[in-house]
């Protein structure tokens, strides 16, 4: 097994607090563990403050960009955990996920939380993807 901690340039810099991506090569598979993504752009600026849908869309753009650095895409996601601060917005999040994963969606969990790391964030998504080893 080989484990590599990465902070791709397509994602905001976590400043040494955590790795945006941990890549684990095991046998013929590569597992990609992404840190929780929030509604921010590459420079760490909040996107969609107060708007769950805009933040969710930005999060999945960030996830897609990080996965692409390893030759993966959204269809390679096998597990997603979504944390939201307002369960009344569940249908908003579900609609976006249905659009992104029209067939064979990943295993998921949706968790209602009181707060995320920043008050401006309404949603956070962490994913695991698996691809065939290159």
Helices and strands as residue ranges (DSSP letters): E 2-6, E 21-26, E 29-34, H 52-68, G 74-76, E 77-84, G 87-89, H 90-100, E 107-112, E 123-132
